[in-house]
Amino acid sequence: MQIEIFNSLKQQLVSLLSPEQVDWLYASFDKLEASDDLVNTLLILSAITRRKLGEQYIENKEVGLKTSTTFIPISHWTCAEAGRGLLILKALSLANEQTVSIIQQYFEQGDEKEVTAICRVLMLLDQTELLKPFALEVGRTNSKSLFLSLIQYNPFPQACYTAHEFNQLVLKALFLGLEIGTVFGLRERANKELSQMCEDYIRERLAAKRSIPVDIWLALEPYASEYGEEMIFRYMSDEDYQHRYYSIFALLQNKPISKIRKIKLNERLSVEDDKKILQLLSTMELTKQE
């Protein structure tokens, strides 16, 4: 799979680069092939990737990498991150099945940018399950940018984490103020423990008179208790547009919609004035009998 992924990513990145940048990228591949110290050469090249390829985002939402199980969007990657990903994939193709050893050395000797690159490509590598300790280590960081690379359209946690590990990842994202709507598998991995953790977090924030993350409803709703459902209904009328949007969106994900939820959603439909939320409500045809 890595060869196909490498070729796909290379093709998509090269189309965005200048001729000089493309020349540097291909010369870097040649240096890796000729190297007697693969990890050191990888680290040297990785260190200058940002300067050579730039930090502009890929941005095209249609580009991405297709694996045997999922499609991974890369529009949120920078060109430098994509370049580092290619260097990692190239090094691993030359490493004679030493994936874990190469990644460990790159992880230990690299800086935050290198570790971010590892997180971006974890699901694209062979021996995926053996790489889980690196992801768990990143999950303990307090760096928002690094943690984001683990949760932002990254299928690795969904595929490899236990329920408890996944729950802790989501809760930490909320704690750091990061968007959880980008977490792969949030709906599929929902569970009672996660909903309870979200409700406890809401209680703590309210007791401290602090704001509640606007998208916490996405993780809370599937197994919400009576208290959790009451909170969702309350924030459907909040002055903050985002609270209204995410609470309504969360409720609409659970089909069939219960009678009480349908009543509350129709009440919101009758008074809502935001076009985006009205569109969300109307597309679900809530006024019709299901």
ChimeraX commands (.cxc) that place a marker at each C-alpha (Angstrom):
marker #1 position 0.00,0.00,0.00 radius 0.5
marker #1 position 2.83,2.42,0.84 radius 0.5
marker #1 position 4.08,2.51,-2.76 radius 0.5
marker #1 position 0.65,3.48,-4.10 radius 0.5
marker #1 position 0.21,6.08,-1.35 radius 0.5
marker #1 position 3.68,7.50,-2.05 radius 0.5
marker #1 position 2.95,7.88,-5.76 radius 0.5
marker #1 position -0.45,9.44,-5.14 radius 0.5
marker #1 position 0.86,11.96,-2.61 radius 0.5
marker #1 position 3.85,12.79,-4.79 radius 0.5
marker #1 position 1.62,13.47,-7.79 radius 0.5
marker #1 position -0.68,15.73,-5.80 radius 0.5
marker #1 position 2.14,17.68,-4.17 radius 0.5
marker #1 position 4.23,18.11,-7.32 radius 0.5
marker #1 position 1.24,19.72,-9.06 radius 0.5
marker #1 position 1.38,22.52,-6.46 radius 0.5
marker #1 position 5.13,23.18,-6.49 radius 0.5
marker #1 position 7.39,25.33,-8.60 radius 0.5
marker #1 position 9.98,23.66,-10.89 radius 0.5
marker #1 position 12.72,24.53,-8.40 radius 0.5
marker #1 position 10.78,22.94,-5.55 radius 0.5
marker #1 position 10.10,19.82,-7.59 radius 0.5
marker #1 position 13.82,19.56,-8.39 radius 0.5
marker #1 position 14.68,19.76,-4.68 radius 0.5
marker #1 position 12.11,17.10,-3.80 radius 0.5
marker #1 position 13.40,14.63,-6.39 radius 0.5
marker #1 position 17.01,15.35,-5.44 radius 0.5
marker #1 position 16.05,14.55,-1.84 radius 0.5
marker #1 position 14.70,11.17,-2.90 radius 0.5
marker #1 position 18.02,10.50,-4.65 radius 0.5
marker #1 position 19.95,11.45,-1.50 radius 0.5
marker #1 position 17.91,9.00,0.55 radius 0.5
marker #1 position 18.56,6.23,-1.96 radius 0.5
marker #1 position 22.31,6.91,-1.87 radius 0.5
marker #1 position 22.57,7.34,1.91 radius 0.5
marker #1 position 24.56,5.07,4.22 radius 0.5
marker #1 position 22.82,6.63,7.22 radius 0.5
marker #1 position 19.16,6.70,6.29 radius 0.5
marker #1 position 17.73,8.21,9.48 radius 0.5
marker #1 position 20.30,11.00,9.67 radius 0.5
marker #1 position 19.80,11.88,6.01 radius 0.5
marker #1 position 16.03,11.84,6.54 radius 0.5
marker #1 position 16.32,14.20,9.50 radius 0.5
marker #1 position 18.64,16.60,7.64 radius 0.5
marker #1 position 16.31,16.78,4.67 radius 0.5
marker #1 position 13.24,17.05,6.87 radius 0.5
marker #1 position 14.76,19.98,8.75 radius 0.5
marker #1 position 14.94,22.10,5.59 radius 0.5
marker #1 position 11.67,20.95,4.04 radius 0.5
marker #1 position 9.76,23.93,5.39 radius 0.5
marker #1 position 12.22,26.39,3.86 radius 0.5
marker #1 position 12.27,24.55,0.55 radius 0.5
marker #1 position 8.57,23.78,0.10 radius 0.5
marker #1 position 6.84,26.43,2.20 radius 0.5
marker #1 position 4.05,26.40,4.77 radius 0.5
marker #1 position 1.15,27.19,2.47 radius 0.5
marker #1 position -1.84,24.88,2.89 radius 0.5
marker #1 position -2.79,22.52,0.10 radius 0.5
marker #1 position -6.38,23.83,0.46 radius 0.5
marker #1 position -7.99,21.85,-2.39 radius 0.5
marker #1 position -10.70,19.88,-0.57 radius 0.5
marker #1 position -10.92,17.32,-3.35 radius 0.5
marker #1 position -7.38,16.04,-2.91 radius 0.5
marker #1 position -6.60,13.21,-0.55 radius 0.5
marker #1 position -5.18,9.74,-0.10 radius 0.5
marker #1 position -7.20,6.59,-0.56 radius 0.5
marker #1 position -6.32,3.57,1.55 radius 0.5
marker #1 position -7.94,0.15,1.55 radius 0.5
marker #1 position -10.38,1.29,4.24 radius 0.5
marker #1 position -10.86,5.05,3.96 radius 0.5
marker #1 position -10.21,8.33,2.18 radius 0.5
marker #1 position -7.94,10.75,4.03 radius 0.5
marker #1 position -8.32,14.42,3.05 radius 0.5
marker #1 position -5.09,16.42,2.98 radius 0.5
marker #1 position -6.36,19.93,2.25 radius 0.5
marker #1 position -5.41,20.89,5.84 radius 0.5
marker #1 position -1.79,19.77,5.32 radius 0.5
marker #1 position 0.90,22.25,4.42 radius 0.5
marker #1 position 3.19,21.58,1.48 radius 0.5
marker #1 position 6.02,21.09,3.97 radius 0.5
marker #1 position 4.02,18.45,5.86 radius 0.5
marker #1 position 3.22,16.64,2.63 radius 0.5
marker #1 position 6.90,16.83,1.68 radius 0.5
marker #1 position 7.99,15.37,5.02 radius 0.5
marker #1 position 5.39,12.66,4.59 radius 0.5
marker #1 position 6.91,11.76,1.23 radius 0.5
marker #1 position 10.42,11.70,2.71 radius 0.5
marker #1 position 9.23,9.35,5.46 radius 0.5
marker #1 position 7.50,7.05,2.99 radius 0.5
marker #1 position 10.57,7.05,0.74 radius 0.5
marker #1 position 12.90,6.23,3.63 radius 0.5
marker #1 position 10.68,3.39,4.77 radius 0.5
marker #1 position 10.62,1.93,1.27 radius 0.5
marker #1 position 14.42,1.69,1.51 radius 0.5
marker #1 position 14.56,0.42,5.08 radius 0.5
marker #1 position 13.99,-3.31,4.55 radius 0.5
marker #1 position 10.90,-3.59,6.78 radius 0.5
marker #1 position 12.40,-1.54,9.61 radius 0.5
marker #1 position 9.33,0.69,9.87 radius 0.5
marker #1 position 9.12,0.81,13.66 radius 0.5
marker #1 position 12.86,1.40,14.10 radius 0.5
marker #1 position 12.96,4.22,11.54 radius 0.5
marker #1 position 9.86,5.90,12.97 radius 0.5
marker #1 position 11.17,5.61,16.52 radius 0.5
marker #1 position 14.47,7.28,15.65 radius 0.5
marker #1 position 12.74,9.99,13.64 radius 0.5
marker #1 position 10.27,10.49,16.50 radius 0.5
marker #1 position 12.96,10.74,19.17 radius 0.5
marker #1 position 15.39,12.94,17.25 radius 0.5
marker #1 position 12.97,15.15,15.36 radius 0.5
marker #1 position 11.28,18.33,16.51 radius 0.5
marker #1 position 7.57,19.07,16.73 radius 0.5
marker #1 position 7.32,19.48,12.95 radius 0.5
marker #1 position 8.76,16.02,12.40 radius 0.5
marker #1 position 6.42,14.45,14.95 radius 0.5
marker #1 position 3.50,16.21,13.28 radius 0.5
marker #1 position 4.53,14.62,9.98 radius 0.5
marker #1 position 4.55,11.19,11.61 radius 0.5
marker #1 position 1.04,11.72,12.95 radius 0.5
marker #1 position -0.23,12.77,9.54 radius 0.5
marker #1 position 0.95,9.56,7.88 radius 0.5
marker #1 position 0.49,6.93,10.61 radius 0.5
marker #1 position -2.45,5.29,8.89 radius 0.5
marker #1 position -0.53,5.19,5.61 radius 0.5
marker #1 position 2.29,3.03,6.94 radius 0.5
marker #1 position 2.72,-0.72,7.17 radius 0.5
marker #1 position 2.73,-2.31,10.65 radius 0.5
marker #1 position 0.11,0.21,11.74 radius 0.5
marker #1 position -0.74,-1.45,15.06 radius 0.5
marker #1 position 2.93,-1.42,16.14 radius 0.5
marker #1 position 2.99,2.37,15.74 radius 0.5
marker #1 position 0.26,2.98,18.32 radius 0.5
marker #1 position 2.71,3.85,21.17 radius 0.5
marker #1 position 3.89,6.87,19.16 radius 0.5
marker #1 position 0.33,8.13,18.77 radius 0.5
marker #1 position -0.38,7.65,22.46 radius 0.5
marker #1 position 2.77,9.59,23.31 radius 0.5
marker #1 position 1.64,12.47,21.10 radius 0.5
marker #1 position -1.72,12.33,22.85 radius 0.5
marker #1 position 0.01,13.42,26.06 radius 0.5
marker #1 position 1.32,16.65,24.58 radius 0.5
marker #1 position 0.03,20.09,25.51 radius 0.5
marker #1 position 0.93,21.48,22.10 radius 0.5
marker #1 position -2.29,22.31,20.28 radius 0.5
marker #1 position -0.72,22.17,16.83 radius 0.5
marker #1 position 0.84,18.77,17.47 radius 0.5
marker #1 position -2.28,17.33,19.09 radius 0.5
marker #1 position -4.32,18.64,16.17 radius 0.5
marker #1 position -2.35,16.45,13.77 radius 0.5
marker #1 position -3.62,13.44,15.70 radius 0.5
marker #1 position -7.31,14.37,15.65 radius 0.5
marker #1 position -7.79,16.37,12.46 radius 0.5
marker #1 position -9.14,14.01,9.78 radius 0.5
marker #1 position -6.76,11.34,11.05 radius 0.5
marker #1 position -8.25,7.82,10.89 radius 0.5
marker #1 position -5.58,6.26,13.12 radius 0.5
marker #1 position -7.30,6.72,16.51 radius 0.5
marker #1 position -10.60,5.41,15.16 radius 0.5
marker #1 position -8.91,2.32,13.77 radius 0.5
marker #1 position -6.46,1.53,16.57 radius 0.5
marker #1 position -7.58,3.02,19.90 radius 0.5
marker #1 position -9.55,1.28,22.62 radius 0.5
marker #1 position -12.82,2.92,23.67 radius 0.5
marker #1 position -11.14,4.45,26.74 radius 0.5
marker #1 position -8.19,5.76,24.72 radius 0.5
marker #1 position -10.54,7.24,22.13 radius 0.5
marker #1 position -12.67,8.88,24.82 radius 0.5
marker #1 position -9.63,10.46,26.46 radius 0.5
marker #1 position -8.51,11.81,23.09 radius 0.5
marker #1 position -11.87,13.47,22.46 radius 0.5
marker #1 position -12.06,14.93,25.97 radius 0.5
marker #1 position -8.56,16.36,25.70 radius 0.5
marker #1 position -9.44,17.95,22.37 radius 0.5
marker #1 position -12.37,19.66,24.08 radius 0.5
marker #1 position -10.11,20.73,26.95 radius 0.5
marker #1 position -7.63,22.26,24.50 radius 0.5
marker #1 position -10.39,24.07,22.65 radius 0.5
marker #1 position -9.94,22.10,19.43 radius 0.5
marker #1 position -12.73,21.22,17.04 radius 0.5
marker #1 position -13.92,17.63,17.53 radius 0.5
marker #1 position -16.01,17.61,14.38 radius 0.5
marker #1 position -12.81,16.69,12.52 radius 0.5
marker #1 position -12.28,13.53,14.60 radius 0.5
marker #1 position -12.67,10.50,12.35 radius 0.5
marker #1 position -15.22,8.01,13.63 radius 0.5
marker #1 position -16.66,10.25,16.35 radius 0.5
marker #1 position -20.17,9.01,15.61 radius 0.5
marker #1 position -19.15,5.38,15.12 radius 0.5
marker #1 position -17.04,5.23,18.28 radius 0.5
marker #1 position -19.60,7.00,20.49 radius 0.5
marker #1 position -20.31,5.24,23.79 radius 0.5
marker #1 position -21.97,5.78,27.16 radius 0.5
marker #1 position -18.68,6.50,28.92 radius 0.5
marker #1 position -17.88,9.30,26.47 radius 0.5
marker #1 position -21.32,10.88,26.88 radius 0.5
marker #1 position -20.96,10.71,30.66 radius 0.5
marker #1 position -17.51,12.28,30.50 radius 0.5
marker #1 position -18.91,15.12,28.40 radius 0.5
marker #1 position -21.75,15.68,30.85 radius 0.5
marker #1 position -19.32,15.75,33.77 radius 0.5
marker #1 position -17.17,18.25,31.90 radius 0.5
marker #1 position -20.19,20.47,31.26 radius 0.5
marker #1 position -21.06,20.40,34.97 radius 0.5
marker #1 position -17.50,21.37,35.87 radius 0.5
marker #1 position -17.43,24.24,33.38 radius 0.5
marker #1 position -20.79,25.61,34.48 radius 0.5
marker #1 position -19.86,25.35,38.16 radius 0.5
marker #1 position -16.73,27.37,37.42 radius 0.5
marker #1 position -18.80,29.82,35.34 radius 0.5
marker #1 position -16.77,29.05,32.25 radius 0.5
marker #1 position -17.92,28.56,28.68 radius 0.5
marker #1 position -18.79,25.17,27.22 radius 0.5
marker #1 position -17.15,23.97,23.98 radius 0.5
marker #1 position -19.61,24.70,21.20 radius 0.5
marker #1 position -19.28,21.28,19.54 radius 0.5
marker #1 position -19.31,19.10,22.68 radius 0.5
marker #1 position -22.82,18.02,21.68 radius 0.5
marker #1 position -21.40,15.90,18.88 radius 0.5
marker #1 position -19.76,13.60,21.43 radius 0.5
marker #1 position -22.45,13.84,24.10 radius 0.5
marker #1 position -25.66,13.26,22.14 radius 0.5
marker #1 position -25.62,9.58,21.10 radius 0.5
marker #1 position -25.85,8.30,24.70 radius 0.5
marker #1 position -27.02,11.41,26.52 radius 0.5
marker #1 position -28.69,10.99,29.88 radius 0.5
marker #1 position -31.80,12.96,30.82 radius 0.5
marker #1 position -29.50,15.73,32.06 radius 0.5
marker #1 position -27.47,15.67,28.84 radius 0.5
marker #1 position -30.56,15.88,26.67 radius 0.5
marker #1 position -31.88,18.81,28.72 radius 0.5
marker #1 position -28.58,20.60,28.14 radius 0.5
marker #1 position -28.77,19.99,24.41 radius 0.5
marker #1 position -32.30,21.41,24.31 radius 0.5
marker #1 position -31.17,24.46,26.35 radius 0.5
marker #1 position -28.28,25.26,24.02 radius 0.5
marker #1 position -30.48,24.90,20.94 radius 0.5
marker #1 position -31.71,28.37,21.90 radius 0.5
marker #1 position -28.36,29.82,22.91 radius 0.5
marker #1 position -27.37,33.23,21.58 radius 0.5
marker #1 position -24.19,31.69,20.21 radius 0.5
marker #1 position -24.88,30.50,16.66 radius 0.5
marker #1 position -22.37,27.69,16.95 radius 0.5
marker #1 position -24.03,26.20,20.02 radius 0.5
marker #1 position -27.36,26.23,18.23 radius 0.5
marker #1 position -25.90,24.71,15.08 radius 0.5
marker #1 position -23.94,21.88,16.72 radius 0.5
marker #1 position -26.68,20.93,19.19 radius 0.5
marker #1 position -29.22,20.71,16.37 radius 0.5
marker #1 position -26.79,18.90,14.10 radius 0.5
marker #1 position -26.09,16.35,16.85 radius 0.5
marker #1 position -29.78,15.66,17.40 radius 0.5
marker #1 position -30.40,15.18,13.69 radius 0.5
marker #1 position -27.74,12.48,13.49 radius 0.5
marker #1 position -29.77,10.08,15.62 radius 0.5
marker #1 position -32.51,8.44,13.56 radius 0.5
marker #1 position -35.36,7.87,14.02 radius 0.5
marker #1 position -35.86,11.16,15.82 radius 0.5
marker #1 position -37.75,10.69,19.07 radius 0.5
marker #1 position -41.08,12.44,19.62 radius 0.5
marker #1 position -39.74,14.88,22.22 radius 0.5
marker #1 position -36.75,15.75,20.06 radius 0.5
marker #1 position -38.97,16.31,17.06 radius 0.5
marker #1 position -41.13,18.68,19.10 radius 0.5
marker #1 position -38.08,20.64,20.28 radius 0.5
marker #1 position -36.60,20.80,16.79 radius 0.5
marker #1 position -39.86,22.02,15.29 radius 0.5
marker #1 position -40.09,24.67,18.00 radius 0.5
marker #1 position -36.61,25.84,17.01 radius 0.5
marker #1 position -37.58,25.80,13.36 radius 0.5
marker #1 position -40.44,28.20,14.06 radius 0.5
marker #1 position -38.21,30.86,15.67 radius 0.5
marker #1 position -34.77,30.39,14.11 radius 0.5
marker #1 position -33.55,33.17,11.82 radius 0.5
marker #1 position -30.10,31.92,10.83 radius 0.5
marker #1 position -30.12,30.74,7.21 radius 0.5
marker #1 position -27.58,27.96,7.70 radius 0.5
marker #1 position -29.45,26.47,10.65 radius 0.5
marker #1 position -32.79,26.81,8.85 radius 0.5
marker #1 position -31.31,24.97,5.91 radius 0.5
marker #1 position -30.06,22.25,8.23 radius 0.5
marker #1 position -33.49,21.85,9.78 radius 0.5
marker #1 position -35.45,22.02,6.54 radius 0.5
marker #1 position -33.37,19.41,4.75 radius 0.5
marker #1 position -34.38,16.90,7.40 radius 0.5
marker #1 position -38.06,17.64,6.74 radius 0.5
marker #1 position -38.82,17.69,10.45 radius 0.5
marker #1 position -42.37,18.91,9.95 radius 0.5
marker #1 position -43.28,15.71,8.16 radius 0.5
marker #1 position -44.28,12.53,9.92 radius 0.5
marker #1 position -41.56,9.88,9.91 radius 0.5
marker link #1:1,2 radius 0.2
marker link #1:2,3 radius 0.2
marker link #1:3,4 radius 0.2
marker link #1:4,5 radius 0.2
marker link #1:5,6 radius 0.2
marker link #1:6,7 radius 0.2
marker link #1:7,8 radius 0.2
marker link #1:8,9 radius 0.2
marker link #1:9,10 radius 0.2
marker link #1:10,11 radius 0.2
marker link #1:11,12 radius 0.2
marker link #1:12,13 radius 0.2
marker link #1:13,14 radius 0.2
marker link #1:14,15 radius 0.2
marker link #1:15,16 radius 0.2
marker link #1:16,17 radius 0.2
marker link #1:17,18 radius 0.2
marker link #1:18,19 radius 0.2
marker link #1:19,20 radius 0.2
marker link #1:20,21 radius 0.2
marker link #1:21,22 radius 0.2
marker link #1:22,23 radius 0.2
marker link #1:23,24 radius 0.2
marker link #1:24,25 radius 0.2
marker link #1:25,26 radius 0.2
marker link #1:26,27 radius 0.2
marker link #1:27,28 radius 0.2
marker link #1:28,29 radius 0.2
marker link #1:29,30 radius 0.2
marker link #1:30,31 radius 0.2
marker link #1:31,32 radius 0.2
marker link #1:32,33 radius 0.2
marker link #1:33,34 radius 0.2
marker link #1:34,35 radius 0.2
marker link #1:35,36 radius 0.2
marker link #1:36,37 radius 0.2
marker link #1:37,38 radius 0.2
marker link #1:38,39 radius 0.2
marker link #1:39,40 radius 0.2
marker link #1:40,41 radius 0.2
marker link #1:41,42 radius 0.2
marker link #1:42,43 radius 0.2
marker link #1:43,44 radius 0.2
marker link #1:44,45 radius 0.2
marker link #1:45,46 radius 0.2
marker link #1:46,47 radius 0.2
marker link #1:47,48 radius 0.2
marker link #1:48,49 radius 0.2
marker link #1:49,50 radius 0.2
marker link #1:50,51 radius 0.2
marker link #1:51,52 radius 0.2
marker link #1:52,53 radius 0.2
marker link #1:53,54 radius 0.2
marker link #1:54,55 radius 0.2
marker link #1:55,56 radius 0.2
marker link #1:56,57 radius 0.2
marker link #1:57,58 radius 0.2
marker link #1:58,59 radius 0.2
marker link #1:59,60 radius 0.2
marker link #1:60,61 radius 0.2
marker link #1:61,62 radius 0.2
marker link #1:62,63 radius 0.2
marker link #1:63,64 radius 0.2
marker link #1:64,65 radius 0.2
marker link #1:65,66 radius 0.2
marker link #1:66,67 radius 0.2
marker link #1:67,68 radius 0.2
marker link #1:68,69 radius 0.2
marker link #1:69,70 radius 0.2
marker link #1:70,71 radius 0.2
marker link #1:71,72 radius 0.2
marker link #1:72,73 radius 0.2
marker link #1:73,74 radius 0.2
marker link #1:74,75 radius 0.2
marker link #1:75,76 radius 0.2
marker link #1:76,77 radius 0.2
marker link #1:77,78 radius 0.2
marker link #1:78,79 radius 0.2
marker link #1:79,80 radius 0.2
marker link #1:80,81 radius 0.2
marker link #1:81,82 radius 0.2
marker link #1:82,83 radius 0.2
marker link #1:83,84 radius 0.2
marker link #1:84,85 radius 0.2
marker link #1:85,86 radius 0.2
marker link #1:86,87 radius 0.2
marker link #1:87,88 radius 0.2
marker link #1:88,89 radius 0.2
marker link #1:89,90 radius 0.2
marker link #1:90,91 radius 0.2
marker link #1:91,92 radius 0.2
marker link #1:92,93 radius 0.2
marker link #1:93,94 radius 0.2
marker link #1:94,95 radius 0.2
marker link #1:95,96 radius 0.2
marker link #1:96,97 radius 0.2
marker link #1:97,98 radius 0.2
marker link #1:98,99 radius 0.2
marker link #1:99,100 radius 0.2
marker link #1:100,101 radius 0.2
marker link #1:101,102 radius 0.2
marker link #1:102,103 radius 0.2
marker link #1:103,104 radius 0.2
marker link #1:104,105 radius 0.2
marker link #1:105,106 radius 0.2
marker link #1:106,107 radius 0.2
marker link #1:107,108 radius 0.2
marker link #1:108,109 radius 0.2
marker link #1:109,110 radius 0.2
marker link #1:110,111 radius 0.2
marker link #1:111,112 radius 0.2
marker link #1:112,113 radius 0.2
marker link #1:113,114 radius 0.2
marker link #1:114,115 radius 0.2
marker link #1:115,116 radius 0.2
marker link #1:116,117 radius 0.2
marker link #1:117,118 radius 0.2
marker link #1:118,119 radius 0.2
marker link #1:119,120 radius 0.2
marker link #1:120,121 radius 0.2
marker link #1:121,122 radius 0.2
marker link #1:122,123 radius 0.2
marker link #1:123,124 radius 0.2
marker link #1:124,125 radius 0.2
marker link #1:125,126 radius 0.2
marker link #1:126,127 radius 0.2
marker link #1:127,128 radius 0.2
marker link #1:128,129 radius 0.2
marker link #1:129,130 radius 0.2
marker link #1:130,131 radius 0.2
marker link #1:131,132 radius 0.2
marker link #1:132,133 radius 0.2
marker link #1:133,134 radius 0.2
marker link #1:134,135 radius 0.2
marker link #1:135,136 radius 0.2
marker link #1:136,137 radius 0.2
marker link #1:137,138 radius 0.2
marker link #1:138,139 radius 0.2
marker link #1:139,140 radius 0.2
marker link #1:140,141 radius 0.2
marker link #1:141,142 radius 0.2
marker link #1:142,143 radius 0.2
marker link #1:143,144 radius 0.2
marker link #1:144,145 radius 0.2
marker link #1:145,146 radius 0.2
marker link #1:146,147 radius 0.2
marker link #1:147,148 radius 0.2
marker link #1:148,149 radius 0.2
marker link #1:149,150 radius 0.2
marker link #1:150,151 radius 0.2
marker link #1:151,152 radius 0.2
marker link #1:152,153 radius 0.2
marker link #1:153,154 radius 0.2
marker link #1:154,155 radius 0.2
marker link #1:155,156 radius 0.2
marker link #1:156,157 radius 0.2
marker link #1:157,158 radius 0.2
marker link #1:158,159 radius 0.2
marker link #1:159,160 radius 0.2
marker link #1:160,161 radius 0.2
marker link #1:161,162 radius 0.2
marker link #1:162,163 radius 0.2
marker link #1:163,164 radius 0.2
marker link #1:164,165 radius 0.2
marker link #1:165,166 radius 0.2
marker link #1:166,167 radius 0.2
marker link #1:167,168 radius 0.2
marker link #1:168,169 radius 0.2
marker link #1:169,170 radius 0.2
marker link #1:170,171 radius 0.2
marker link #1:171,172 radius 0.2
marker link #1:172,173 radius 0.2
marker link #1:173,174 radius 0.2
marker link #1:174,175 radius 0.2
marker link #1:175,176 radius 0.2
marker link #1:176,177 radius 0.2
marker link #1:177,178 radius 0.2
marker link #1:178,179 radius 0.2
marker link #1:179,180 radius 0.2
marker link #1:180,181 radius 0.2
marker link #1:181,182 radius 0.2
marker link #1:182,183 radius 0.2
marker link #1:183,184 radius 0.2
marker link #1:184,185 radius 0.2
marker link #1:185,186 radius 0.2
marker link #1:186,187 radius 0.2
marker link #1:187,188 radius 0.2
marker link #1:188,189 radius 0.2
marker link #1:189,190 radius 0.2
marker link #1:190,191 radius 0.2
marker link #1:191,192 radius 0.2
marker link #1:192,193 radius 0.2
marker link #1:193,194 radius 0.2
marker link #1:194,195 radius 0.2
marker link #1:195,196 radius 0.2
marker link #1:196,197 radius 0.2
marker link #1:197,198 radius 0.2
marker link #1:198,199 radius 0.2
marker link #1:199,200 radius 0.2
marker link #1:200,201 radius 0.2
marker link #1:201,202 radius 0.2
marker link #1:202,203 radius 0.2
marker link #1:203,204 radius 0.2
marker link #1:204,205 radius 0.2
marker link #1:205,206 radius 0.2
marker link #1:206,207 radius 0.2
marker link #1:207,208 radius 0.2
marker link #1:208,209 radius 0.2
marker link #1:209,210 radius 0.2
marker link #1:210,211 radius 0.2
marker link #1:211,212 radius 0.2
marker link #1:212,213 radius 0.2
marker link #1:213,214 radius 0.2
marker link #1:214,215 radius 0.2
marker link #1:215,216 radius 0.2
marker link #1:216,217 radius 0.2
marker link #1:217,218 radius 0.2
marker link #1:218,219 radius 0.2
marker link #1:219,220 radius 0.2
marker link #1:220,221 radius 0.2
marker link #1:221,222 radius 0.2
marker link #1:222,223 radius 0.2
marker link #1:223,224 radius 0.2
marker link #1:224,225 radius 0.2
marker link #1:225,226 radius 0.2
marker link #1:226,227 radius 0.2
marker link #1:227,228 radius 0.2
marker link #1:228,229 radius 0.2
marker link #1:229,230 radius 0.2
marker link #1:230,231 radius 0.2
marker link #1:231,232 radius 0.2
marker link #1:232,233 radius 0.2
marker link #1:233,234 radius 0.2
marker link #1:234,235 radius 0.2
marker link #1:235,236 radius 0.2
marker link #1:236,237 radius 0.2
marker link #1:237,238 radius 0.2
marker link #1:238,239 radius 0.2
marker link #1:239,240 radius 0.2
marker link #1:240,241 radius 0.2
marker link #1:241,242 radius 0.2
marker link #1:242,243 radius 0.2
marker link #1:243,244 radius 0.2
marker link #1:244,245 radius 0.2
marker link #1:245,246 radius 0.2
marker link #1:246,247 radius 0.2
marker link #1:247,248 radius 0.2
marker link #1:248,249 radius 0.2
marker link #1:249,250 radius 0.2
marker link #1:250,251 radius 0.2
marker link #1:251,252 radius 0.2
marker link #1:252,253 radius 0.2
marker link #1:253,254 radius 0.2
marker link #1:254,255 radius 0.2
marker link #1:255,256 radius 0.2
marker link #1:256,257 radius 0.2
marker link #1:257,258 radius 0.2
marker link #1:258,259 radius 0.2
marker link #1:259,260 radius 0.2
marker link #1:260,261 radius 0.2
marker link #1:261,262 radius 0.2
marker link #1:262,263 radius 0.2
marker link #1:263,264 radius 0.2
marker link #1:264,265 radius 0.2
marker link #1:265,266 radius 0.2
marker link #1:266,267 radius 0.2
marker link #1:267,268 radius 0.2
marker link #1:268,269 radius 0.2
marker link #1:269,270 radius 0.2
marker link #1:270,271 radius 0.2
marker link #1:271,272 radius 0.2
marker link #1:272,273 radius 0.2
marker link #1:273,274 radius 0.2
marker link #1:274,275 radius 0.2
marker link #1:275,276 radius 0.2
marker link #1:276,277 radius 0.2
marker link #1:277,278 radius 0.2
marker link #1:278,279 radius 0.2
marker link #1:279,280 radius 0.2
marker link #1:280,281 radius 0.2
marker link #1:281,282 radius 0.2
marker link #1:282,283 radius 0.2
marker link #1:283,284 radius 0.2
marker link #1:284,285 radius 0.2
marker link #1:285,286 radius 0.2
marker link #1:286,287 radius 0.2
marker link #1:287,288 radius 0.2
marker link #1:288,289 radius 0.2
marker link #1:289,290 radius 0.2
view
